[in-house]
Amino acid sequence: MFKKENLGDSVRSGGFGEKKFFGRSPYHRHFAGYSEYLAPRKSGKGMRIKRIYTGDTYKLDLPKVKGAAARISQAVLTVAAVWLFVRSATKYLPGNSFWAANLAQAVTIAAFVWELISLIHSCRTNVYTVGAFRDGPRALRRSSLAAAGAEGVLTLVTALFALLGGRGQMVPELLGALRYLIAGGMILVVNFIERSIPYTISSGTNEKSEDSEEIW
C-alpha cells in the first residue's frame, strides 16, 4: 500500500526512478504538470495512484495553415541539412579520416538526433502540456542551436584541413566544408522559425486537491 509521502516519486518499484535524464527522471519529465493522488482500487483491496493534469497548457498561437507551414518548413530544412551532412561525411577524402573532423561529426550526429526527436514531439500536436512543451518546442530551440553550432565547428575544421593539409584534394575538401556551412545555415533557420512562433500559456482548469502532489 502506498503512503502519502510516496506521491510524486519517480517510479514505485525497481528503483528506475533514480535514473536521471538531463537532471530529471524520465517519469518526472513525462508527467510534469500532473498531480497524483491515492484512490481505492475497484476491487476494494488497497490503493492505486491516479493522475490529473493541473499544470499550464501551451498552445501554438498561429492559424492552422501557418502553423502547419512552419512545421513543414522545419522538417524539410532539417532533412535537407542531414542530407548535405551525410553527403559530405561519407566522401572518401583525407579530411574525413582526420580525428578532429571525426569528433565534430560525432557531435553533429548526436545533435541531429536530438533535434529530430524534439521536432517529432513538436509536430505531434499544437497544444502541449508542461512535459510535452519541454520535450518539443523548448528542446527544438536548444537542439537546433546545438546542431548549427556543431556544423559550424565541423565547417571550420574541414576548411582548415583543406587549406593546411589537403594533399591534393583541396577543392573537394572545401566543397565539403561548404556543404557543412549550408547545412548549418539551414538549421539556424529552423531555430529562427521556432523562436518566432508564438505560444499562449493557459492556466490549468483542473484544481489540485489537498491530498495530491504535483509533479515537476
Summary of the structure (lengths in Angstrom):
residues: 216
radius of gyration: 22.9
end to end distance: 23.5
largest distance: 79.2
contacts: 652
relative contact order: 0.19
helix: 60%
strand: 13%
